[in-house]
Amino acid sequence: MEKVYEILTVLLLLLYWLTIAGVTIRVVFKRRALGVSIAWLMIIYILPIVGVIAYLLFGELNLGKTRAVRAKAMFEPYRQWLLSLQACPAHRPHHINEQSHHVNRLCHARIGVPELTGNQLALKTEPAEILKSVALDIRQAQKSVDMVFYIWHPGGHADEVAQAACDKAKQGIPVRIMLDSAGSKAFFRSKWPHAMREAGVELIEALAVNPFRMFFRRLDIRQHRKVVIIDNRLAYTGSMNMVDPRFFKQNAGVGQWVDVMVRVSGPTVSVLSSVFAWDWEVETGIRDLPSAPECLMIEDHQHANHAVQAIPSGPGLPEGMIQQVLTLAIHQAETSITITTPYLVPSEGLMVSLQTAAQRGVKVTIIVPEKNDSLMVEWASRSFFEDLMSAGINIYRFSGGLLHTKSVLVDEQYCLVGTVNLDMRSLWLNFELTLTVDDPEFCAAINQLHQDYLAQSSRVNPESWQQRPVYLKPIEQFFYMFSPLL
């Protein structure tokens, strides 16, 4: 009997070794960012069985076979639709500045999405105003209403939007809503899903979360976009989920969430509609590409020359698209860069780009929340402060709530606004969306917004930071090692 136990022990050890070796080889041969590979190898070796299971569940960009095959087949038709927009009179590359020109060429080459002028943009910063404006525009819809959000949380003015959607569907106007399963779990447990479906709303729970599905796709891939499209002529996008901050995460101890949305009308709305169509087809298999924009140019309108590029990213789309755009914008900065982000866990490439910009004389300012709703991200973010400040970067901590706005302003002339956090999850994993805007007037509004944030922030003093309690540094370093996975 002892011989049997010995043989079983040897076989189990051999199986264990082969499993570890096989997963290690798989990690190495994936040729992703070195920091990501090292972080996964640490988890696998420190927590052997748990680490292997975690890697198999979360270590690779696995959208699931059905969605992955569907997305691969979809890409070329969507790319051709986007390329067709170059014939639109609003595509005027000779009217945009050099920074915008280089980003435009990159996005055109990789996705096909053009930068279009002739848009009207309005930056909205007050949650109540945003929600009431969305509800009002929905009530005035004549043809269609499409929405996709990571979080829809019942309560307050968000319920006005839900009711407006129900009322419009009852009138026979097609209303389609896609919500992320994990982010909107409170919504799906509320009265609203039944009420919406009863009213005729097509409501989709995107990337549904349940234990059975974890064996077929990565569960932490999330639908992180925030978009409202009305009649293919008017849209909203930005950092704000469909929540009233007065009723959302009130017990988190971080204050109310602070966000922005951009109200867009003009040719770029059709591009945003194509992004929604992409998400809808990935989830349902139903293709419904929007009609091409009318591209009517209003030369004398004070807002008519807003040049906008809507850049989507996520599974099925070219990898690292938004990180490339960010890196390109940072390298082209000549005088200043101001960034707002709730989660500061930059990739190695972005870290070097920011440090290089500061070291060549560009004034780099990063505004983050003083308190964060994610403890792990909070500690990981703190681990980057010293290296950033040693390069001459100014870091401010916002005390007016959880600063959730994701924005980048370059030389006060070119800006990016959208859903993308400066972390690996947003840059490489989730379905995201960024607007790049080449327009001095809109960028002036972003600049004023940043000044308002800075007035409610305190600068992290490099000397004082060096003198923080010694016991904090190992904690920061621990989370820093796993930052590529956050």
ZAZAZA-834514 format. One record per residue (C-alpha): residue number from 1; residue in one letter; x, y, z. Coordinates in nm, 2 decimals, padded with zeros to 4 digits. Layout:
BEGIN
<site NUM, A, <X, Y, Z>>
...
END
This chain:
BEGIN
<site 1, M, <00.00, 00.00, 00.00>>
<site 2, E, <00.29, 00.23, 00.08>>
<site 3, K, <00.42, 00.18, -00.28>>
<site 4, V, <00.08, 00.30, -00.41>>
<site 5, Y, <00.09, 00.61, -00.19>>
<site 6, E, <00.45, 00.68, -00.31>>
<site 7, I, <00.35, 00.65, -00.67>>
<site 8, L, <00.04, 00.87, -00.62>>
<site 9, T, <00.26, 01.13, -00.45>>
<site 10, V, <00.51, 01.13, -00.73>>
<site 11, L, <00.24, 01.15, -00.99>>
<site 12, L, <00.07, 01.44, -00.81>>
<site 13, L, <00.40, 01.62, -00.78>>
<site 14, L, <00.47, 01.56, -01.15>>
<site 15, L, <00.12, 01.69, -01.24>>
<site 16, Y, <00.17, 01.99, -01.01>>
<site 17, W, <00.51, 02.07, -01.17>>
<site 18, L, <00.38, 02.02, -01.53>>
<site 19, T, <00.09, 02.25, -01.45>>
<site 20, I, <00.31, 02.53, -01.31>>
<site 21, A, <00.56, 02.48, -01.60>>
<site 22, G, <00.28, 02.49, -01.86>>
<site 23, V, <00.12, 02.80, -01.72>>
<site 24, T, <00.46, 02.97, -01.68>>
<site 25, I, <00.54, 02.90, -02.05>>
<site 26, R, <00.20, 03.03, -02.15>>
<site 27, V, <00.26, 03.35, -01.95>>
<site 28, V, <00.60, 03.41, -02.11>>
<site 29, F, <00.49, 03.33, -02.47>>
<site 30, K, <00.20, 03.57, -02.45>>
<site 31, R, <00.46, 03.86, -02.50>>
<site 32, R, <00.26, 04.12, -02.31>>
<site 33, A, <00.40, 04.40, -02.11>>
<site 34, L, <00.69, 04.27, -01.90>>
<site 35, G, <00.54, 04.41, -01.57>>
<site 36, V, <00.21, 04.22, -01.64>>
<site 37, S, <00.40, 03.89, -01.69>>
<site 38, I, <00.61, 03.93, -01.38>>
<site 39, A, <00.31, 04.02, -01.17>>
<site 40, W, <00.13, 03.70, -01.29>>
<site 41, L, <00.44, 03.48, -01.23>>
<site 42, M, <00.46, 03.62, -00.87>>
<site 43, I, <00.10, 03.53, -00.81>>
<site 44, I, <00.15, 03.18, -00.96>>
<site 45, Y, <00.46, 03.10, -00.75>>
<site 46, I, <00.35, 03.27, -00.42>>
<site 47, L, <00.00, 03.11, -00.44>>
<site 48, P, <00.06, 02.81, -00.66>>
<site 49, I, <-00.29, 02.65, -00.70>>
<site 50, V, <-00.49, 02.97, -00.64>>
<site 51, G, <-00.25, 03.16, -00.87>>
<site 52, V, <-00.29, 02.91, -01.16>>
<site 53, I, <-00.67, 02.91, -01.13>>
<site 54, A, <-00.67, 03.30, -01.11>>
<site 55, Y, <-00.45, 03.31, -01.43>>
<site 56, L, <-00.67, 03.07, -01.62>>
<site 57, L, <-00.98, 03.28, -01.52>>
<site 58, F, <-00.84, 03.64, -01.55>>
<site 59, G, <-00.50, 03.62, -01.70>>
<site 60, E, <-00.58, 03.64, -02.07>>
<site 61, L, <-00.81, 03.86, -02.28>>
<site 62, N, <-01.08, 03.60, -02.34>>
<site 63, L, <-01.41, 03.75, -02.45>>
<site 64, G, <-01.56, 03.40, -02.50>>
<site 65, K, <-01.58, 03.20, -02.82>>
<site 66, T, <-01.91, 03.33, -02.95>>
<site 67, R, <-01.83, 03.70, -02.89>>
<site 68, A, <-01.47, 03.66, -03.01>>
<site 69, V, <-01.56, 03.50, -03.34>>
<site 70, R, <-01.84, 03.76, -03.38>>
<site 71, A, <-01.61, 04.05, -03.31>>
<site 72, K, <-01.34, 03.93, -03.55>>
<site 73, A, <-01.60, 03.90, -03.83>>
<site 74, M, <-01.74, 04.24, -03.75>>
<site 75, F, <-01.42, 04.44, -03.76>>
<site 76, E, <-01.37, 04.48, -04.13>>
<site 77, P, <-01.74, 04.58, -04.21>>
<site 78, Y, <-01.73, 04.84, -03.94>>
<site 79, R, <-01.39, 04.97, -04.05>>
<site 80, Q, <-01.52, 05.01, -04.40>>
<site 81, W, <-01.82, 05.20, -04.27>>
<site 82, L, <-01.59, 05.44, -04.08>>
<site 83, L, <-01.36, 05.48, -04.38>>
<site 84, S, <-01.66, 05.58, -04.59>>
<site 85, L, <-01.69, 05.89, -04.37>>
<site 86, Q, <-01.38, 06.04, -04.53>>
<site 87, A, <-01.61, 06.14, -04.81>>
<site 88, C, <-01.81, 06.35, -04.57>>
<site 89, P, <-01.75, 06.73, -04.61>>
<site 90, A, <-01.69, 06.74, -04.23>>
<site 91, H, <-01.37, 06.54, -04.28>>
<site 92, R, <-01.13, 06.83, -04.32>>
<site 93, P, <-00.78, 06.72, -04.21>>
<site 94, H, <-00.63, 07.05, -04.34>>
<site 95, H, <-00.82, 07.24, -04.08>>
<site 96, I, <-00.68, 07.06, -03.77>>
<site 97, N, <-00.36, 07.13, -03.58>>
<site 98, E, <-00.04, 06.92, -03.59>>
<site 99, Q, <-00.12, 06.73, -03.27>>
<site 100, S, <-00.46, 06.64, -03.39>>
<site 101, H, <-00.33, 06.55, -03.74>>
<site 102, H, <-00.09, 06.28, -03.60>>
<site 103, V, <-00.36, 06.13, -03.38>>
<site 104, N, <-00.60, 06.13, -03.68>>
<site 105, R, <-00.35, 05.94, -03.89>>
<site 106, L, <-00.29, 05.68, -03.62>>
<site 107, C, <-00.67, 05.62, -03.57>>
<site 108, H, <-00.73, 05.62, -03.94>>
<site 109, A, <-00.46, 05.36, -04.00>>
<site 110, R, <-00.56, 05.13, -03.72>>
<site 111, I, <-00.94, 05.16, -03.70>>
<site 112, G, <-01.05, 05.38, -03.99>>
<site 113, V, <-01.22, 05.64, -03.77>>
<site 114, P, <-01.18, 05.99, -03.91>>
<site 115, E, <-01.18, 06.32, -03.72>>
<site 116, L, <-01.49, 06.52, -03.82>>
<site 117, T, <-01.55, 06.89, -03.79>>
<site 118, G, <-01.89, 07.07, -03.79>>
<site 119, N, <-01.99, 06.95, -03.44>>
<site 120, Q, <-02.14, 07.14, -03.15>>
<site 121, L, <-02.02, 07.05, -02.81>>
<site 122, A, <-02.14, 07.15, -02.46>>
<site 123, L, <-01.94, 07.05, -02.15>>
<site 124, K, <-02.18, 06.96, -01.86>>
<site 125, T, <-02.04, 06.93, -01.51>>
<site 126, E, <-02.34, 06.94, -01.27>>
<site 127, P, <-02.50, 06.59, -01.22>>
<site 128, A, <-02.86, 06.72, -01.18>>
<site 129, E, <-02.82, 06.93, -01.49>>
<site 130, I, <-02.68, 06.63, -01.69>>
<site 131, L, <-02.95, 06.39, -01.58>>
<site 132, K, <-03.23, 06.64, -01.64>>
<site 133, S, <-03.09, 06.73, -01.98>>
<site 134, V, <-03.07, 06.37, -02.09>>
<site 135, A, <-03.43, 06.31, -01.97>>
<site 136, L, <-03.55, 06.61, -02.16>>
<site 137, D, <-03.37, 06.51, -02.48>>
<site 138, I, <-03.51, 06.16, -02.46>>
<site 139, R, <-03.86, 06.30, -02.42>>
<site 140, Q, <-03.81, 06.49, -02.75>>
<site 141, A, <-03.68, 06.19, -02.94>>
<site 142, Q, <-03.86, 06.13, -03.27>>
<site 143, K, <-03.68, 05.82, -03.41>>
<site 144, S, <-03.47, 05.63, -03.16>>
<site 145, V, <-03.30, 05.62, -02.82>>
<site 146, D, <-02.99, 05.41, -02.76>>
<site 147, M, <-02.79, 05.40, -02.43>>
<site 148, V, <-02.50, 05.20, -02.30>>
<site 149, F, <-02.37, 05.24, -01.94>>
<site 150, Y, <-02.14, 05.06, -01.70>>
<site 151, I, <-02.34, 05.16, -01.40>>
<site 152, W, <-02.71, 05.25, -01.38>>
<site 153, H, <-02.81, 05.30, -01.02>>
<site 154, P, <-03.17, 05.36, -00.93>>
<site 155, G, <-03.26, 05.68, -00.73>>
<site 156, G, <-03.30, 06.05, -00.77>>
<site 157, H, <-03.28, 06.21, -01.11>>
<site 158, A, <-03.16, 05.88, -01.27>>
<site 159, D, <-03.52, 05.76, -01.23>>
<site 160, E, <-03.64, 06.05, -01.44>>
<site 161, V, <-03.42, 05.92, -01.72>>
<site 162, A, <-03.56, 05.57, -01.67>>
<site 163, Q, <-03.92, 05.70, -01.68>>
<site 164, A, <-03.85, 05.91, -01.99>>
<site 165, A, <-03.72, 05.60, -02.16>>
<site 166, C, <-04.03, 05.40, -02.07>>
<site 167, D, <-04.26, 05.68, -02.18>>
<site 168, K, <-04.09, 05.71, -02.51>>
<site 169, A, <-04.10, 05.33, -02.57>>
<site 170, K, <-04.47, 05.33, -02.50>>
<site 171, Q, <-04.51, 05.59, -02.78>>
<site 172, G, <-04.36, 05.34, -03.02>>
<site 173, I, <-04.01, 05.49, -03.04>>
<site 174, P, <-03.74, 05.22, -03.04>>
<site 175, V, <-03.55, 05.24, -02.72>>
<site 176, R, <-03.24, 05.02, -02.67>>
<site 177, I, <-03.04, 05.01, -02.34>>
<site 178, M, <-02.73, 04.80, -02.27>>
<site 179, L, <-02.60, 04.79, -01.92>>
<site 180, D, <-02.30, 04.61, -01.78>>
<site 181, S, <-02.41, 04.31, -01.57>>
<site 182, A, <-02.16, 04.37, -01.29>>
<site 183, G, <-02.17, 04.75, -01.27>>
<site 184, S, <-02.55, 04.76, -01.29>>
<site 185, K, <-02.64, 04.47, -01.06>>
<site 186, A, <-02.84, 04.70, -00.83>>
<site 187, F, <-03.04, 04.82, -01.12>>
<site 188, F, <-03.12, 04.47, -01.24>>
<site 189, R, <-03.25, 04.39, -00.89>>
<site 190, S, <-03.47, 04.69, -00.89>>
<site 191, K, <-03.82, 04.75, -01.03>>
<site 192, W, <-03.69, 04.91, -01.35>>
<site 193, P, <-03.60, 04.62, -01.57>>
<site 194, H, <-03.95, 04.48, -01.55>>
<site 195, A, <-04.10, 04.83, -01.60>>
<site 196, M, <-03.88, 04.90, -01.90>>
<site 197, R, <-03.95, 04.57, -02.07>>
<site 198, E, <-04.32, 04.61, -02.01>>
<site 199, A, <-04.30, 04.95, -02.17>>
<site 200, G, <-04.13, 04.80, -02.48>>
<site 201, V, <-03.76, 04.89, -02.40>>
<site 202, E, <-03.51, 04.65, -02.54>>
<site 203, L, <-03.29, 04.60, -02.23>>
<site 204, I, <-02.97, 04.39, -02.25>>
<site 205, E, <-02.76, 04.27, -01.96>>
<site 206, A, <-02.41, 04.29, -02.12>>
<site 207, L, <-02.14, 04.04, -02.02>>
<site 208, A, <-02.36, 03.86, -01.77>>
<site 209, V, <-02.18, 03.74, -01.45>>
<site 210, N, <-02.24, 03.39, -01.32>>
<site 211, P, <-02.01, 03.11, -01.20>>
<site 212, F, <-02.08, 02.89, -01.50>>
<site 213, R, <-01.96, 03.15, -01.75>>
<site 214, M, <-01.61, 03.19, -01.58>>
<site 215, F, <-01.50, 02.87, -01.75>>
<site 216, F, <-01.57, 03.02, -02.10>>
<site 217, R, <-01.46, 03.38, -02.08>>
<site 218, R, <-01.28, 03.63, -01.86>>
<site 219, L, <-01.53, 03.77, -01.61>>
<site 220, D, <-01.36, 04.10, -01.53>>
<site 221, I, <-01.39, 04.23, -01.89>>
<site 222, R, <-01.65, 04.50, -01.85>>
<site 223, Q, <-01.86, 04.72, -02.07>>
<site 224, H, <-01.73, 05.05, -01.93>>
<site 225, R, <-01.87, 05.29, -02.20>>
<site 226, K, <-02.12, 05.57, -02.11>>
<site 227, V, <-02.31, 05.68, -02.42>>
<site 228, V, <-02.66, 05.82, -02.49>>
<site 229, I, <-02.77, 05.86, -02.86>>
<site 230, I, <-03.09, 06.02, -02.96>>
<site 231, D, <-03.22, 06.01, -03.32>>
<site 232, N, <-02.87, 05.96, -03.45>>
<site 233, R, <-02.83, 06.34, -03.42>>
<site 234, L, <-02.76, 06.41, -03.06>>
<site 235, A, <-02.54, 06.22, -02.81>>
<site 236, Y, <-02.38, 06.23, -02.46>>
<site 237, T, <-02.06, 06.07, -02.35>>
<site 238, G, <-01.81, 06.12, -02.08>>
<site 239, S, <-01.72, 05.98, -01.74>>
<site 240, M, <-02.06, 05.99, -01.57>>
<site 241, N, <-02.26, 05.67, -01.51>>
<site 242, M, <-02.64, 05.68, -01.50>>
<site 243, V, <-02.64, 05.76, -01.13>>
<site 244, D, <-02.75, 06.05, -00.91>>
<site 245, P, <-02.45, 06.10, -00.68>>
<site 246, R, <-02.68, 06.18, -00.39>>
<site 247, F, <-02.81, 05.82, -00.40>>
<site 248, F, <-02.49, 05.64, -00.50>>
<site 249, K, <-02.23, 05.48, -00.27>>
<site 250, Q, <-02.32, 05.71, 00.01>>
<site 251, N, <-02.15, 05.48, 00.27>>
<site 252, A, <-01.82, 05.46, 00.09>>
<site 253, G, <-01.67, 05.75, 00.28>>
<site 254, V, <-01.54, 05.92, -00.03>>
<site 255, G, <-01.80, 06.19, -00.09>>
<site 256, Q, <-02.02, 06.23, -00.40>>
<site 257, W, <-01.87, 06.14, -00.73>>
<site 258, V, <-01.76, 06.43, -00.95>>
<site 259, D, <-01.81, 06.38, -01.33>>
<site 260, V, <-01.85, 06.54, -01.66>>
<site 261, M, <-02.05, 06.46, -01.98>>
<site 262, V, <-02.02, 06.61, -02.32>>
<site 263, R, <-02.33, 06.69, -02.52>>
<site 264, V, <-02.25, 06.64, -02.89>>
<site 265, S, <-02.44, 06.72, -03.20>>
<site 266, G, <-02.31, 06.70, -03.56>>
<site 267, P, <-02.14, 06.44, -03.77>>
<site 268, T, <-01.95, 06.27, -03.48>>
<site 269, V, <-02.29, 06.14, -03.34>>
<site 270, S, <-02.30, 05.89, -03.63>>
<site 271, V, <-01.95, 05.76, -03.52>>
<site 272, L, <-02.08, 05.72, -03.16>>
<site 273, S, <-02.39, 05.54, -03.30>>
<site 274, S, <-02.15, 05.30, -03.48>>
<site 275, V, <-01.98, 05.23, -03.15>>
<site 276, F, <-02.32, 05.15, -02.99>>
<site 277, A, <-02.40, 04.93, -03.29>>
<site 278, W, <-02.07, 04.75, -03.24>>
<site 279, D, <-02.15, 04.68, -02.87>>
<site 280, W, <-02.51, 04.57, -02.96>>
<site 281, E, <-02.39, 04.33, -03.22>>
<site 282, V, <-02.11, 04.18, -03.00>>
<site 283, E, <-02.37, 04.10, -02.74>>
<site 284, T, <-02.67, 04.01, -02.96>>
<site 285, G, <-02.54, 03.92, -03.30>>
<site 286, I, <-02.78, 04.18, -03.46>>
<site 287, R, <-02.61, 04.43, -03.70>>
<site 288, D, <-02.77, 04.77, -03.72>>
<site 289, L, <-02.51, 05.02, -03.85>>
<site 290, P, <-02.63, 05.38, -03.85>>
<site 291, S, <-02.69, 05.59, -04.15>>
<site 292, A, <-02.41, 05.81, -04.26>>
<site 293, P, <-02.42, 06.17, -04.12>>
<site 294, E, <-02.56, 06.45, -04.33>>
<site 295, C, <-02.24, 06.65, -04.27>>
<site 296, L, <-02.41, 06.98, -04.33>>
<site 297, M, <-02.14, 07.25, -04.26>>
<site 298, I, <-02.25, 07.57, -04.08>>
<site 299, E, <-01.94, 07.78, -04.14>>
<site 300, D, <-02.05, 08.09, -03.95>>
<site 301, H, <-02.17, 07.91, -03.63>>
<site 302, Q, <-01.95, 07.98, -03.33>>
<site 303, H, <-01.93, 07.61, -03.25>>
<site 304, A, <-01.93, 07.47, -03.60>>
<site 305, N, <-01.56, 07.38, -03.62>>
<site 306, H, <-01.53, 07.16, -03.32>>
<site 307, A, <-01.30, 06.88, -03.46>>
<site 308, V, <-01.38, 06.56, -03.28>>
<site 309, Q, <-01.25, 06.20, -03.31>>
<site 310, A, <-01.44, 05.93, -03.12>>
<site 311, I, <-01.20, 05.65, -03.04>>
<site 312, P, <-01.33, 05.32, -02.91>>
<site 313, S, <-01.12, 05.04, -02.76>>
<site 314, G, <-01.18, 04.70, -02.62>>
<site 315, P, <-01.19, 04.33, -02.72>>
<site 316, G, <-01.21, 04.28, -03.09>>
<site 317, L, <-01.06, 04.63, -03.17>>
<site 318, P, <-00.69, 04.70, -03.23>>
<site 319, E, <-00.50, 04.65, -02.90>>
<site 320, G, <-00.37, 04.94, -02.70>>
<site 321, M, <-00.54, 05.20, -02.92>>
<site 322, I, <-00.62, 05.46, -02.65>>
<site 323, Q, <-00.28, 05.41, -02.48>>
<site 324, Q, <-00.12, 05.49, -02.82>>
<site 325, V, <-00.33, 05.81, -02.85>>
<site 326, L, <-00.24, 05.92, -02.50>>
<site 327, T, <00.13, 05.85, -02.55>>
<site 328, L, <00.13, 06.04, -02.88>>
<site 329, A, <-00.05, 06.34, -02.73>>
<site 330, I, <00.19, 06.35, -02.44>>
<site 331, H, <00.50, 06.33, -02.66>>
<site 332, Q, <00.37, 06.62, -02.87>>
<site 333, A, <00.30, 06.85, -02.57>>
<site 334, E, <00.52, 07.17, -02.58>>
<site 335, T, <00.41, 07.37, -02.27>>
<site 336, S, <00.16, 07.19, -02.04>>
<site 337, I, <-00.03, 06.87, -01.97>>
<site 338, T, <-00.31, 06.84, -01.71>>
<site 339, I, <-00.47, 06.51, -01.63>>
<site 340, T, <-00.76, 06.42, -01.41>>
<site 341, T, <-00.82, 06.05, -01.33>>
<site 342, P, <-00.97, 05.87, -01.03>>
<site 343, Y, <-00.73, 05.57, -01.07>>
<site 344, L, <-00.37, 05.65, -01.13>>
<site 345, V, <-00.20, 05.32, -01.21>>
<site 346, P, <-00.01, 05.40, -01.53>>
<site 347, S, <00.15, 05.15, -01.76>>
<site 348, E, <00.53, 05.15, -01.79>>
<site 349, G, <00.50, 05.32, -02.13>>
<site 350, L, <00.27, 05.60, -02.00>>
<site 351, M, <00.49, 05.64, -01.69>>
<site 352, V, <00.80, 05.70, -01.90>>
<site 353, S, <00.61, 05.93, -02.14>>
<site 354, L, <00.49, 06.15, -01.85>>
<site 355, Q, <00.83, 06.16, -01.69>>
<site 356, T, <01.00, 06.24, -02.02>>
<site 357, A, <00.75, 06.53, -02.09>>
<site 358, A, <00.82, 06.68, -01.74>>
<site 359, Q, <01.20, 06.64, -01.78>>
<site 360, R, <01.20, 06.83, -02.11>>
<site 361, G, <01.03, 07.13, -01.96>>
<site 362, V, <00.66, 07.06, -02.00>>
<site 363, K, <00.45, 07.15, -01.70>>
<site 364, V, <00.27, 06.82, -01.61>>
<site 365, T, <-00.01, 06.83, -01.35>>
<site 366, I, <-00.21, 06.53, -01.24>>
<site 367, I, <-00.52, 06.56, -01.02>>
<site 368, V, <-00.65, 06.26, -00.84>>
<site 369, P, <-00.91, 06.21, -00.56>>
<site 370, E, <-00.79, 06.25, -00.20>>
<site 371, K, <-01.00, 05.94, -00.11>>
<site 372, N, <-01.07, 05.65, -00.34>>
<site 373, D, <-01.34, 05.39, -00.35>>
<site 374, S, <-01.09, 05.12, -00.42>>
<site 375, L, <-00.84, 05.05, -00.14>>
<site 376, M, <-00.60, 04.85, -00.37>>
<site 377, V, <-00.59, 05.12, -00.63>>
<site 378, E, <-00.54, 05.38, -00.37>>
<site 379, W, <-00.23, 05.21, -00.24>>
<site 380, A, <-00.10, 05.13, -00.59>>
<site 381, S, <-00.15, 05.50, -00.69>>
<site 382, R, <00.05, 05.62, -00.39>>
<site 383, S, <00.34, 05.40, -00.50>>
<site 384, F, <00.38, 05.60, -00.82>>
<site 385, F, <00.39, 05.95, -00.65>>
<site 386, E, <00.76, 05.95, -00.56>>
<site 387, D, <00.88, 05.86, -00.91>>
<site 388, L, <00.64, 06.10, -01.08>>
<site 389, M, <00.73, 06.39, -00.85>>
<site 390, S, <01.11, 06.33, -00.88>>
<site 391, A, <01.07, 06.39, -01.25>>
<site 392, G, <00.91, 06.73, -01.18>>
<site 393, I, <00.54, 06.63, -01.21>>
<site 394, N, <00.29, 06.81, -00.99>>
<site 395, I, <00.04, 06.59, -00.81>>
<site 396, Y, <-00.28, 06.73, -00.66>>
<site 397, R, <-00.53, 06.55, -00.44>>
<site 398, F, <-00.89, 06.67, -00.49>>
<site 399, S, <-01.10, 06.69, -00.16>>
<site 400, G, <-01.44, 06.78, -00.31>>
<site 401, G, <-01.56, 06.43, -00.35>>
<site 402, L, <-01.45, 06.13, -00.56>>
<site 403, L, <-01.30, 06.29, -00.87>>
<site 404, H, <-01.42, 06.06, -01.14>>
<site 405, T, <-01.36, 06.28, -01.44>>
<site 406, K, <-01.12, 06.13, -01.70>>
<site 407, S, <-00.96, 06.41, -01.90>>
<site 408, V, <-00.63, 06.52, -02.05>>
<site 409, L, <-00.55, 06.88, -02.17>>
<site 410, V, <-00.25, 06.94, -02.38>>
<site 411, D, <-00.11, 07.29, -02.43>>
<site 412, E, <-00.46, 07.42, -02.35>>
<site 413, Q, <-00.55, 07.36, -02.72>>
<site 414, Y, <-00.61, 06.98, -02.75>>
<site 415, C, <-00.80, 06.76, -02.51>>
<site 416, L, <-00.93, 06.41, -02.45>>
<site 417, V, <-01.24, 06.34, -02.25>>
<site 418, G, <-01.41, 06.00, -02.20>>
<site 419, T, <-01.43, 05.68, -01.99>>
<site 420, V, <-01.07, 05.58, -01.97>>
<site 421, N, <-00.89, 05.57, -01.64>>
<site 422, L, <-00.51, 05.57, -01.63>>
<site 423, D, <-00.49, 05.20, -01.53>>
<site 424, M, <-00.43, 04.87, -01.72>>
<site 425, R, <-00.79, 04.77, -01.69>>
<site 426, S, <-00.91, 05.07, -01.90>>
<site 427, L, <-00.61, 05.08, -02.13>>
<site 428, W, <-00.61, 04.71, -02.22>>
<site 429, L, <-00.92, 04.52, -02.11>>
<site 430, N, <-01.25, 04.70, -02.09>>
<site 431, F, <-01.48, 04.84, -02.36>>
<site 432, E, <-01.39, 05.21, -02.35>>
<site 433, L, <-01.45, 05.54, -02.54>>
<site 434, T, <-01.25, 05.86, -02.57>>
<site 435, L, <-01.33, 06.18, -02.75>>
<site 436, T, <-01.03, 06.38, -02.88>>
<site 437, V, <-01.12, 06.75, -02.94>>
<site 438, D, <-00.92, 07.00, -03.14>>
<site 439, D, <-01.09, 07.33, -03.05>>
<site 440, P, <-00.96, 07.62, -02.84>>
<site 441, E, <-01.30, 07.72, -02.71>>
<site 442, F, <-01.39, 07.37, -02.58>>
<site 443, C, <-01.04, 07.32, -02.44>>
<site 444, A, <-01.08, 07.65, -02.26>>
<site 445, A, <-01.39, 07.51, -02.09>>
<site 446, I, <-01.18, 07.20, -01.99>>
<site 447, N, <-00.91, 07.43, -01.87>>
<site 448, Q, <-01.15, 07.62, -01.65>>
<site 449, L, <-01.29, 07.30, -01.52>>
<site 450, H, <-00.93, 07.19, -01.42>>
<site 451, Q, <-00.88, 07.52, -01.25>>
<site 452, D, <-01.20, 07.47, -01.05>>
<site 453, Y, <-01.07, 07.12, -00.95>>
<site 454, L, <-00.73, 07.26, -00.85>>
<site 455, A, <-00.90, 07.52, -00.62>>
<site 456, Q, <-01.04, 07.23, -00.43>>
<site 457, S, <-00.71, 07.03, -00.42>>
<site 458, S, <-00.39, 07.03, -00.22>>
<site 459, R, <-00.05, 06.98, -00.38>>
<site 460, V, <00.14, 06.68, -00.27>>
<site 461, N, <00.47, 06.82, -00.13>>
<site 462, P, <00.77, 06.61, -00.24>>
<site 463, E, <00.96, 06.67, 00.08>>
<site 464, S, <00.67, 06.60, 00.31>>
<site 465, W, <00.59, 06.29, 00.10>>
<site 466, Q, <00.94, 06.16, 00.16>>
<site 467, Q, <00.88, 06.19, 00.54>>
<site 468, R, <00.56, 05.99, 00.55>>
<site 469, P, <00.55, 05.70, 00.80>>
<site 470, V, <00.80, 05.43, 00.71>>
<site 471, Y, <00.54, 05.15, 00.76>>
<site 472, L, <00.34, 05.28, 00.47>>
<site 473, K, <00.61, 05.23, 00.22>>
<site 474, P, <00.61, 04.84, 00.22>>
<site 475, I, <00.23, 04.85, 00.18>>
<site 476, E, <00.26, 05.08, -00.12>>
<site 477, Q, <00.54, 04.86, -00.27>>
<site 478, F, <00.33, 04.55, -00.22>>
<site 479, F, <00.04, 04.69, -00.43>>
<site 480, Y, <00.29, 04.84, -00.67>>
<site 481, M, <00.41, 04.49, -00.77>>
<site 482, F, <00.05, 04.40, -00.87>>
<site 483, S, <-00.03, 04.73, -01.03>>
<site 484, P, <-00.01, 04.59, -01.38>>
<site 485, L, <-00.31, 04.37, -01.30>>
<site 486, L, <-00.53, 04.64, -01.14>>
END
